[in-house]
Amino acid sequence: MRDDTKRHFLDCRSLAETAITWVVASVMFILPAALAAIVLRFVFELPETYSRLLPFGLWLLSISGMWLWFVRIGRGWREPRLAAKEFFYFQISAAIFVFMLAPGVLWGEAVSPVNEIRSFLAALFVMINLAYVTLAWGIHLKLPARILVGLVLNIAVALASVWRH
């Protein structure tokens, strides 16, 4: 693919969209990496160390390459596209949503699937926050303080939700 074609398909409108796209793709790439580990282990009978490290390395290489690609696209933006206000609203609503799933856990009444869903969502929201901050750092954009406060809030809620788990 040519660079202008890649830009057309992957040039998200804002840094927030880019961060969410990167995290969703990273999570989606985990399943093929796990399948590759199974195939390498049982079909090709590679040692366990290689069958686990090779797919993980390819997964890490693919998401690192995607990060570099998004940074390159972001540096080509004429004006910064932070969407800081919208992303801050996302941070607050994500923290509230994970916190709303926590009361049953605090009193020991929540069932195991709720705990797993809460932990998954907390990890996903922290990943999106970290992706936003690292992409902004890579593109050399200045972040407002409220984004960093939202990052700390989401990490605190995620840790609190896992603490009792």
PASEZA-59542 format. One record per atom (N, C-alpha, C): z, y, x. Coordinates in steps of 0.2 Angstrom, whole numbers, plus 2048, in hexadecimal, padded with zeros to 3 digits. Layout:
<pts>
ZYX;...
</pts>
This chain:
<pts>
8007FA804;800800800;800806804;7FC80B802;7FC811806;803815804;80481A808;80A81E808;80A822801;8058257FF;8058297F9;8058247F3;80381E7F3;80481A7EE;80B8187ED;80E8167F3;8168157F3;81A81A7F0;8188207F2;81C8267F0;81B8277E8;8158257E6;8148267DE;8188217DB;81981B7DD;81D8167D9;8248167DB;8268197E0;82D8197E2;8318207E3;82D8257E2;83082C7E3;83382D7DC;83A82C7DC;83E82D7D6;83F8347D6;8418377D0;84183E7CF;8478417D2;84D83D7D3;8538407D6;85683B7DB;85B83D7DF;85F8397E3;8638347DF;8658367D9;8698317D5;86582B7D3;85F82C7D1;85A8277CF;8588237D5;8578267DA;8568227E0;85C81D7E2;8628207E2;86781C7E4;8688167DF;8678177D8;8688127D3;86280D7D4;85C80F7D6;85780A7D7;8588067DD;85B8097E2;85C8057E8;8628007E7;8678027E4;86C7FD7E2;86A7F77DE;8667F97D9;8637F47D4;85F7EF7D8;85B7F17DC;8567ED7E0;85A7E97E5;85F7EC7E8;8647E87ED;8677E27E9;86A7E37E3;86D7DE7DF;8687D97DD;8627DB7DB;85D7D67D9;85B7D27DF;85B7D47E5;8587D17EB;85D7CB7ED;8647CC7EA;8697C77EC;8677C07EA;8647BF7E4;8637B97E1;85D7B57E5;8577B87E7;8537B57EB;8557B37F2;85A7B77F4;85D7B67FB;8617AF7FA;8657AF7F5;8697A97F4;8657A37F3;85F7A47EF;85B79E7EE;85779C7F5;8567A17F9;85379F7FF;85879B804;85E79D803;863799807;864792805;8637917FE;86478A7FB;85E7867FE;8587897FD;852786800;852784807;85478980B;854788812;859782814;85F782810;86477D812;86277680F;860776809;85F76F807;85776C807;853771807;84C76E808;84A76E80F;84B773813;84977381A;84E77081F;85476F81C;85A76C81F;85C770826;85C776825;85E77B82A;86677A82B;86977C830;87077C831;87378182C;87978082A;87C785825;87C78C827;87D78D82E;87E794830;87779782F;872794831;86B797831;86979882A;86B793826;86879481F;86C79981B;87279B81D;8757A181A;8747A881D;8737A8824;8727AE827;86B7B1827;8667AC827;85F7AE826;85D7B2820;85F7AF81A;85E7B3814;8627BA813;8687B9815;86C7BF815;8697C581A;8677C3820;8637C7824;85D7CA821;8597C681E;8537C981B;8557CD815;85A7CC811;85C7D080C;85F7D780F;8637D7814;8657DD817;85F7E181A;85A7DE81D;8557E181F;8517E481A;8507E1814;84C7E480F;84F7EA80C;8567E980B;8597EF808;85A7F580D;85A7F3813;85A7F9818;8547FC819;84E7F8818;8487FB818;8467FF812;8497FD80C;848801806;84C808807;85280780A;85680D80B;85281280F;84F810815;84B814819;845817816;842813811;83C81580E;83E81B809;84481A805;84681F801;848826804;84B82580A;84D82B80E;84782E810;84282B812;83C82E814;83883280F;83882F809;836832803;83A838801;841837802;84583D800;844843805;84384180B;842847810;83B84B80E;83784880B;83184B809;83184F803;83784F7FF;8388537FA;83885B7FC;83585F7F8;8348667F9;83B8697F8;83E8677F3;84586A7F2;84A8647F1;8508657F2;8558607F1;85585E7EA;8558577E8;8568557E1;85C8517E1;8628547E1;8688507E1;86A84E7DA;8688517D5;86B8507CE;87284F7CE;8768537D2;87D8527D3;8818537CC;87F8577C8;8838587C1;8828517BE;87C84E7BD;87B8487B9;87F8427BD;87E8427C3;88183D7C7;88983D7C6;88C8437C6;8938447C6;8958417BF;8918437BA;8938407B3;8928387B3;88E8367B7;88D82E7B7;89382C7BB;89682F7C0;89C82D7C4;8A282D7BF;8A38327BB;8A98327B7;8A882D7B1;8A282D7AE;8A28287A9;8A28207AB;8A081F7B1;8A18187B4;8A88177B6;8AC81C7B8;8B381B7BA;8B781A7B3;8B581E7AE;8B881D7A8;8B78167A5;8B18147A5;8AF80D7A2;8B28087A6;8B38087AC;8B68027B0;8BE8037AE;8C08097AE;8C780A7AC;8C98077A5;8C48087A0;8C5806799;8C67FE799;8C37FB79E;8C37F379E;8CA7F17A1;8CD7F57A4;8D37F37A8;8DA7F27A4;8DB7F579E;8E17F479B;8E37ED799;8DF7E9797;8E07E2796;8E37DF79C;8E07E17A2;8E27DE7A8;8E97E07AA;8EA7E67A9;8F17E97AA;8F77E57A7;8F57E37A1;8FA7DF79D;8F97D879D;8F47D67A0;8F37CF7A1;8F07CB79B;8ED7CF797;8EA7CC791;8E27CB791;8DF7CE796;8D87CD797;8D67C6799;8D07C4796;8CE7BE798;8CA7BE79F;8C97B97A2;8C57B97A8;8BE7BC7A8;8BA7BB7A3;8B37BE7A3;8B47C67A3;8B97C87A0;8BA7D07A0;8BB7D27A7;8C07CE7AB;8C17D07B2;8BB7D07B6;8B77CB7B5;8B17CA7B9;8AC7D07B8;8AB7D17B2;8A77D77B0;8A97DD7B3;8B07DE7B2;8B27E57B4;8B27E57BC;8B37E07C0;8B27E07C7;8AB7E17C9;8A67DE7C5;89F7DE7C7;89D7E67C6;89F7E87C0;89D7EF7BF;8A07F47C3;8A67F37C5;8AA7F87CA;8A67F77D1;8A47F17D3;8A17F17D9;89A7F47D9;8967F37D3;8907F67D2;8907FE7D2;8958007CF;8968087CF;89780A7D6;89B8077D9;89D8097E0;8978097E5;8938047E4;88D8037E8;8888097E6;88780B7E0;8838107DE;8858177E1;88C8187E1;88F81E7E4;88E81E7EB;88F8187EF;88D8187F6;8868197F8;8828167F3;87B8177F5;87981E7F4;87B8227EF;87A8297EE;87C82D7F4;88282C7F6;88582F7FC;88182E802;87F828804;87C82680A;87582880A;871828804;86B82B804;86B832805;870836802;87083D803;87183F80A;87583B80D;87783B814;87083A818;86D835817;86683481A;861839819;86183C813;85C841812;85E848815;864848817;86784E819;868854814;86B85180E;86C856808;874857808;87685D806;87D85F806;87F85D7FF;8858597FF;8888567F9;88D85B7F6;88D85C7F0;8938607ED;89985C7EE;89F8607EE;8A685C7EF;8A78587E9;8A58597E3;8A68557DD;8A384E7DD;89D84E7E1;89A8477E2;89F8437E6;8A28467EB;8A78427F0;8AD8407EC;8AF8457E7;8B58447E3;8B483E7DE;8AE83E7DC;8AB8387D7;8AB8327DB;8A98327E1;8A982C7E5;8B08297E7;8B482D7E8;8BB82B7E9;8BE8297E3;8BD82C7DD;8BF82A7D7;8BD8237D5;8B68217D6;8B381B7D5;8B68157D9;8B78177E0;8BA8127E4;8C18117E2;8C58167E0;8CC8157DE;8CC8107D8;8C88127D3;8C880E7CD;8C68077CE;8C18067D3;8BF7FF7D5;8C47FB7D8;8C87FF7DD;8CD7FB7E0;8D37FA7DB;8D47FE7D7;8DA7FD7D2;8D87F77CD;8D27F77CC;8D07F17C7;8D07EA7CB;8CF7EA7D1;8CF7E47D5;8D67E37D7;8DA7E87D8;8E17E77DA;8E57E27D6;8E47E37D0;8E87DE7CB;8E57D87CA;8DE7D77CC;8DA7D17CA;8DC7CC7CF;
</pts>
